[in-house]
């Protein structure tokens, strides 16, 4: 989550330098925001300390991340609960990643966050997350994936081809209908 405000609008060396200068200038506010972020975590830490004697307690038992063997292809493409077979409209969102001029302000934020997010969630020992169809943990990143999806649809619209617009609209309608049924 921290990558979003940190990298939004960073698309060149100059904008990166500006962002770093901005963060340095507002360091007290950034630290205040960090404190506010930590505040709701304190009751959980106190509860764990009271119940287990430790401020940090790993409650998942033998479940863990397999950092050296992530199941990325399976998590994205397999029909046993993969993301794209059950959310095919997101193929258009992935296509939007290649439309730099439309997503310039978001390019580095999305370009770093999305692969990192995919790596982390598909490194979990149970990469298919069992319940439901369509890789439930991907839902958390949908608000950000809406940006390249909109970029792709805008790119199609700007082609000013009625045939292309109709074909993409029909394909989108079909993909959406798959999620409804």
C-alpha positions in Angstrom: 0.0 0.0 0.0 2.9 2.4 0.7 4.0 2.1 -2.9 0.9 3.8 -4.2 1.3 7.2 -2.6 5.1 6.9 -2.8 5.2 6.2 -6.5 2.1 7.8 -8.0 3.2 10.5 -10.4 6.8 9.2 -10.6 7.6 8.5 -14.2 11.1 10.0 -14.7 14.3 10.7 -12.8 13.1 14.3 -12.3 9.8 13.3 -10.8 11.6 10.8 -8.5 13.9 13.5 -7.2 10.9 15.8 -6.7 9.0 13.0 -4.8 12.1 12.4 -2.5 12.4 16.1 -1.9 8.7 16.3 -1.1 9.0 13.4 1.4 12.1 15.0 3.0 10.3 18.3 3.3 7.2 16.7 4.9 9.1 14.1 7.0 7.2 15.0 10.2 3.9 14.5 8.5 5.1 11.2 7.0 6.2 10.0 10.5 2.9 11.1 11.9 1.0 9.1 9.3 3.2 6.1 10.2 2.2 6.5 13.8 -1.4 6.7 12.9 -1.0 3.5 10.8 0.6 1.7 13.7 -2.0 2.8 16.3 -4.7 0.3 15.4 -2.1 -2.6 15.5 -1.3 -2.0 19.2 -4.4 -3.7 20.6 -3.5 -6.9 18.6 0.1 -6.8 19.9 -1.1 -6.3 23.5 -3.6 -9.2 23.1 -0.9 -11.5 21.8 1.4 -10.5 24.7 -1.3 -11.2 27.2 -2.2 -14.6 25.7 1.1 -15.9 24.5 3.8 -13.9 26.4 5.1 -12.5 23.1 4.1 -9.3 21.2 4.3 -11.2 17.9 2.6 -14.6 17.5 2.4 -16.6 14.3 -1.1 -18.1 14.4 -0.9 -20.0 11.1 0.9 -23.0 12.5 2.7 -24.9 9.7 1.3 -22.8 7.0 3.8 -20.5 5.4 5.2 -18.8 2.3 7.2 -20.8 -0.3 9.4 -17.9 -1.4 11.6 -20.1 -3.5 8.8 -21.9 -5.3 5.9 -19.5 -6.0 3.0 -20.9 -8.1 2.6 -17.8 -10.3 1.6 -19.6 -13.5 -0.8 -21.9 -11.6 -2.3 -19.0 -9.7 -2.8 -16.9 -12.8 -3.8 -19.4 -15.4 -4.9 -22.8 -14.0 -8.6 -23.7 -14.0 -8.3 -25.0 -10.5 -9.0 -21.5 -9.2 -6.6 -19.4 -11.3 -7.2 -15.7 -11.7 -7.6 -15.2 -15.5 -9.8 -18.2 -16.3 -12.4 -16.8 -13.9 -11.8 -13.1 -14.4 -10.9 -13.0 -18.1 -11.7 -9.3 -18.5 -8.5 -8.6 -16.6 -6.6 -9.6 -19.7 -7.6 -6.1 -21.0 -6.2 -4.7 -17.8 -2.9 -6.4 -18.4 -2.9 -5.1 -22.0 -3.3 -1.6 -20.5 0.1 -1.9 -18.9 1.7 -1.5 -22.3 -0.1 1.8 -23.0 2.4 4.0 -21.2 1.1 7.3 -22.5 -2.3 6.6 -20.9 -1.0 5.4 -17.6 2.2 7.5 -17.3 1.4 8.9 -13.8 0.7 5.3 -12.6 3.4 3.4 -14.6 6.0 2.8 -12.0 3.6 2.4 -9.2 1.7 -0.3 -11.1 4.8 -1.8 -12.7 6.4 -2.4 -9.3 3.4 -3.1 -7.2 1.6 -5.6 -9.5 4.5 -8.1 -9.9 5.4 -7.8 -6.3 1.8 -8.5 -5.2 1.5 -11.5 -7.6 4.7 -12.9 -6.3 3.7 -12.6 -2.7 0.2 -14.0 -2.9 1.2 -16.9 -5.1 4.1 -17.8 -2.8 1.6 -18.7 -0.1 1.6 -22.5 0.5 -2.0 -22.8 -0.6 -1.7 -20.7 -3.8 -5.2 -21.4 -5.0 -6.7 -20.1 -1.7 -9.3 -23.0 -1.9 -12.6 -21.0 -1.6 -14.4 -19.6 -4.6 -13.2 -19.4 -8.2 -11.0 -16.8 -9.5 -8.1 -16.3 -7.0 -9.8 -14.3 -4.3 -6.7 -12.4 -3.1 -6.4 -10.6 -6.5 -9.6 -8.6 -5.6 -7.5 -6.4 -3.3 -5.6 -5.0 -6.3 -8.6 -4.4 -8.6 -8.9 -0.7 -7.8 -5.4 -0.2 -9.2 -6.0 -2.6 -12.1 -9.0 -0.5 -13.1 -6.5 2.1 -14.3 -4.8 0.1 -17.0 -8.2 -1.4 -17.9 -9.6 2.1 -18.4 -6.4 2.9 -20.4 -7.0 -0.1 -22.7 -10.7 0.8 -23.2 -9.7 4.4 -24.0 -7.1 3.2 -26.4 -9.7 1.1 -28.2 -12.2 4.1 -28.2 -9.5 6.4 -29.7 -9.0 4.0 -32.6 -12.3 5.4 -33.9 -13.1 2.0 -35.4 -16.8 1.1 -35.0 -16.0 -2.6 -35.7 -13.2 -2.7 -33.0 -15.4 -0.9 -30.5 -18.3 -3.3 -31.1 -16.0 -6.3 -30.9 -14.3 -5.2 -27.7 -17.7 -4.3 -26.1 -19.1 -7.7 -27.0 -16.0 -9.5 -25.6 -16.3 -7.3 -22.4 -20.0 -8.2 -22.1 -19.2 -11.9 -22.6 -16.4 -11.8 -20.0 -18.6 -10.0 -17.5 -21.4 -12.4 -18.1 -19.0 -15.3 -17.2 -18.5 -13.7 -13.8 -22.2 -13.3 -13.2 -23.3 -16.9 -14.0 
